[in-house]
Amino acid sequence: MPGTQLNSVQTAALSAGIDLDALPTHVAIIMDGNGRWAKSRGLARLLGHREGYKTLRSVLLNASELGIKYLTVYAFSAENWRRPKDEVDGLMALIERAARDELRVMHRNNVKVRVAGRMDDVPTSLRNALEDGIQTTQHNTGIVFTLAVNYGGRAEIVDAIRDIVATGTEPEDVTEELVAAHLYNPDIPDPDLMIRTAGEMRWSNFLIWQAAYAELFVTDVSWPEFGLKQLLSGVAAFQHRTRKFGGLTE
Ligand code: FPP
């Protein structure tokens, strides 16, 4: 990018060998390992989530400065309700606090907030905080930051099918494009890069439709310890992959 003033994150990216003109457009993150991080330090699991919140705050700003256009994070899965009530309540409270406390900073940084998930089943106060964030930042033009809350990939596909069936669509008119158009955020492009922390090699029902061709980057680092270095490693790994989308390379 000759002639452009680079910020510190972009400078670090260049030093890490990253091509700033070939960044993934949409990065999705499975923020795993908060519990293990806490346990290994003899701390309560919720302290791990609290630390994870701090990580998320800095990763969002780093991704934005780097020039990523869309960031989606798995904050609470549809399956996380199975955890002990204390942890569920603590996570809900933490996400709500984050949504409220970070709104001003996100707005100042031109972040556009979105959500993905079955919002009807999310506690009213959290839903209100998220809706407030979406409303306040709706005209922002910077990074689109999607919080997946009460999100399940299969549930999302089921919800899309329900919508399609309700319109009386004929079976032969059901196409991939039609299904995609009925997902929670049809205007957001599919993720190019899916990052998972804490070493597990699974999708865990996250964006299973949209991530069909995403490059997967798994790091052993737990989410509370994830930082710019790991984000750049993920982007660098992405840039070294050859994306074929089922076809052949030239
Ligand atoms: C996975 O760690 C993480 C979660 C289930 C929740 C992610 C939540 C945060 C990062 C907290 C803050 C979020 C927001 C949006 C402010 P785990 O508990 O599954 O870890 P483990 O596998 O080591 O037990």
Residues whose N, C-alpha, C, O or C-beta is under 5 A from the ligand:
A	BS01	FPP	M31 D32 G33 N34 G35 R36 W37 H49 G52 Y53 Y74 A75 L94 I95 A98
